[in-house]
Amino acid sequence: MSGIAETAVQAALVARMTQPDLGWRFVAHADLGRSLDAVVIESEVAAALRRLNPALAECPERVDEVLPRLRAAILSVRDDGLMESNRRMTSWLRGQETVRFVGAEDYVPVRLLDYARPRANSLAVSTEVTYRAGTEERRFDVVLWVNGFPLAVGETKTPVGAATSWLNAASDIHDGYEVKTPGFFVPNVLSFATEGRELRYGAIGQPPEMWLPWSRTTDELPLPGLAAVLRSAELLLRPEMLLDIIRTYTLYSRRSSASGGYTQKVIPRYPQVEAVDAIVRRVRDPQRRQGLVWHHQGSGKTLLMAFAAARLRQQSDLDAPTIVVVLDRLDLIEQVASEFSSVGLPGLTVAETKDELARLLREDTRGILVTTIFRFADAGLLNERSNIVVLVDEAHRTQEGRLGADMRAALPNAKLIGLTGTPISTDDHNTWETFGDPADPGGVLNHYSVERSIADGATLPIHIEPRLVDFHFDKAALDEAFIELADAESLDEHQRGYLGRRASRVDAFMRTPARIQAVCEDIVTHYRARVAPLGLKAQVVAFDRELCVAYQETITGLLGPGEEATVVMTTAKTDPVEWRVWDRDRAAEQAVRDRFLDPADPLRFLIVTAKLLTGFDAPVEGVMYLDKPLRAHTLFQAVTRTNRRWTNPATGQEKLHGLVVDYIGLGEELARAVAVRDTGDKRALPAEVDELVAVLMEVLRNAMSPFTGIDRSTAGYEQLMEAQELLATEEERTSFAERFLRCESLFELLWPDTRLRPLEADYRWLARIYASITPTVDANRLLWHRLGEKTRELIGEYITGVEVTTVEAESIAIDAGTFEVLRQLELLPGPVSAPLTPQEPPTVDEVLDTIESRLRRKLAGPVAHPVWRTLSERLEELRRSRVAGAMDSVAFLKRLLELARQVVEAERAEVDGRLHEFEVLDPDRGALTQILEEYAPPGVPVIVAKVVEDIDAIVRPIRGTRWQESQPGDREVRRQLRLVLKRSGLPPTGELYDRAYAYIREHY
């Protein structure tokens, strides 16, 4: 690590935070006035107690009755664990704990922080803070102290080092500091990590890959750099924000898992804080009654409502408002009420019936009411108070007809806040007009876009795989059979026409047994190959209830032990009696959901036709098999079921993207569904794909404008260098990045429509420019992503099952050369000169152990030759690769046999006195050399061996660690490969890059 560079990052942070607008003062570690084993600065805590509590100001000695309780709260971490101790300390920091002092009759609350005047607290920032817990000692790069409590801990890394990133820093906190020295994190609000390019933050217990950036929705999407880091710091680490997070935005959610319940600390994302602040301002505004919050689907609107309800209830000037959360589906009530209850929101009531809702509102009930829009039907006037706030979830549905009018008539003076991920603007529905205020920019109170949500990592991109369900039939024979049938039944022309039309309906086609069998076989095969190895689950959307049942029966017949499929649907009285098993009551349906959400439960497939397409929050859902025509916002909400982030709790594997497998041919409809204008205009984007293409052409033309005059016929490297010269300043790069991201958004939504072909060359060219200017971080950060033993066992078993096929076995040739090497290693009977005969080859373990024994003897001397050390390193890499799951795969055996050959050849070279001439060959590097020599642009001078060495240095440290299955891992290998190529004067995109990346992904 470069200590100087790391110190520079710290210095820049401290310099920004100690400016007057943020209000922190720098205090050196040595001047804090605390012993190394103390978590808090007790002199500062005591001063705050006397300053903020009249009872202690009158009797200062009472401080000694409080400090032991705070020490106990910290020391309890040894027995209660960090999460429970942090929850208890948060209660202290919020002023919710009471003490009855000696000689007093009543309990009184104890205030530790001044929330009314955040800058009146003691605010200190220190660097290189040492903390000692028993034999463990850690040094924290940056600590923020408020009244003596270490509320935030920051870890910094060098921005110029080749082996560090913010992920390394976050891992140090999550895997090291919180585990080894948990006491210091008992008062922790949040931790942050940066390497000078990006800043990410997280709560205790939050895996580093789930840490997020902090920004503003009105800021441009930043490019990595120190300016972006300081901007995040000034927004997130303001004293007001830290105290706000404690008081309003810290929740402790009870979760369930296969091994039982656990508690998860929840802190906010910046769009949630922005939206809550905007909602509170709108509620306080006497002139404006409503507002629209438009946040991308899956970005946390349920928690946003919980935060908003808590914040509104805190406002004394609102006189104990009533918060009414209005949903449009019964199944959402359980989800929202469970989420609200799990985080401990007080005063929560679920209005189960229309009469109960009317009674609660007429009785002027305060607190939080959860209900559905249907319970307002014909309700009449229920309450005229103006401090009622109605939060309408999925505000684009059911609000513009009679039910919405009944709700407004029932609460005529209430403030109405609509929340949606898919606003609608059509002839008869307009979410902007229903909830938006004309004075708001674009009619929106707060907007968190699709692009920003994905760029932040709050949600995942969605990939769409089209499937062609192709059927062939004999039309002539079919027509002849139809005529025979019509004649036999004496049908007239009208009857014949009706029968023909009915027989050709899409539902009849979809119900054919051949299609059902073909689609279900494809679903199960695809799931096992692409989804099951990641621990993810699947949702199947069938055309109707009849097909739900047919798919369940067929898929179940294809599944094996430990795999289940079930149907979630509502049946009708006229449905077959055997379908009633699927018509569950609410409790039974919730139990099915809980099973699906548990990654350890064998329920793998949920088969639906209408239920659970909206409002069903299931991060473990990795794929939706779509076999039903859906439209517009319903389609958009359905496919975004898959866009939630998720990390497998057993293996640590990350979900990289949501996946929709389309069996119905909804390409254009998918484009329309997600085509919502990002400008906030009160209308949707043009509905037709032709118009979307026209919009893309305009955006693409705008993005190409800075590069007018560049000769695109020159070598790719020269083009990129010329383009980079035109983007010399940070402002120019930022502007270009924003333009390109808009192009990317539209292009990816429309892909693979053939109308994109005329635009594809320009788009790909811009993509190469964008890739060439995007800062990178080193692949060594990927070492953090090593998978656990459970992952290796899981993946190993799965890969073994896939690879043990006749084709794979035949690809390993135990030829004469192989037998000769094995005999040289003394793994086969008989002298070397004996004739070769077919025999059973040795096991992998026998080959590994023999090679290790031979190399150990070579390394035992006083001075070991570098050749033996290199071969020993290769052997160790192979052992790691096998432990990581390679087992007896074809690639592993080939590499092992190649190493065995090189050991034998090196021994022969030693006998001949030419060991100094011997070169240890790497089969992967040899293949990379061939790729570079074949696909490098002609006329570009490059030292191929040096490029291969640089590429090898990227991926050798992570070989065998399954980096391909980690989203950050795969992304960083791609970035590093581009960086190596660019530095060597080679094109960082195109066929050379594609071939090299594909080989690395396959063999490393």
Secondary structure, 3 states (H helix, E strand, C coil): CCHHHHHHHHHHHHHHHCCCCCCCEECCHHHCCCCCCCCCCHHHHHHHHHHHCHHHHHCHHHHHHHHHHHHHHHHCHHHHCHHHHHHHHHHHHCCCCEECCCCCCCCEECCCCCCCCHHHCCEEEEEEEEEEECCEEEEEEEEEEECCEEEEEEEECCCCCCCCCHHHHHHHHHHHHHHHCHHHHCCCCEEEEECCCCEEEECCCCCHHHCECCCCCCCCCCCCCHHHHHHHHHHHCCHHHHHHHHHCCCEEEEEEECCEEEEEEECCCHHHHHHHHHHHHHHHCCCCCEEEEEECCCCCHHHHHHHHHHHHHHCHHHCCCEEEEEECCHHHHHHHHHHHHHCCCCCEEECCCHHHHHHHHHCCCCEEEEEEHHHHCCCCCCCCCCCEEEEEECCCCCCCCHHHHHHHHHCCCCEEEEEECCCCECCCCEHHHHHCCCCCHHHCCEEECHHHHHHHCCCCCEEEEECCCCCCCCHHHHHHHHHHHHHHCCCCHHHHHHHHHHHCCHHHHHCCHHHHHHHHHHHHHHHHHHHHHHCCEEEEECCCHHHHHHHHHHHHHHCCCCCEEEECCCCCCCCCHHHHHHCCCHHHHHHHHHHHHCCCCCEEEEEECCCCCCCCCCCCEEEEEECCCCCHHHHHHHHHHHCCCCECCCCCCECCCEEEEECCCCHHHHHHHCCCCCCCCCCCCCCCHHHHHHHHHHHHHHHHHHHCCCCCCCCHHHHHHHHHHCCCCHHHHHHHHHHHHHHHHHHHHHCCCHHHHHHHHHHHHHHHHHHHHCCCCCHHHHHHHCCCHHHHHHHHHHHHHHHCCHHHHHCCCCCHHHHHHHHHCCCCCCCCCCCCCCCCCCCHHHHHHHHHHHHHHHHCCCCCCHHHHHHHHHHHHHHHHHHHHHCCCHHHHHHHHHHHHHHHHHHHHHHCCCHHHCCCCCHHHHHHHHHHHHHCCCCCCCCHHHHHHHHHHHHHHHCCCCHHHCHHHHHHHHHHHHHHHHHCCCCCCCHHHHHHHHHHHHHC
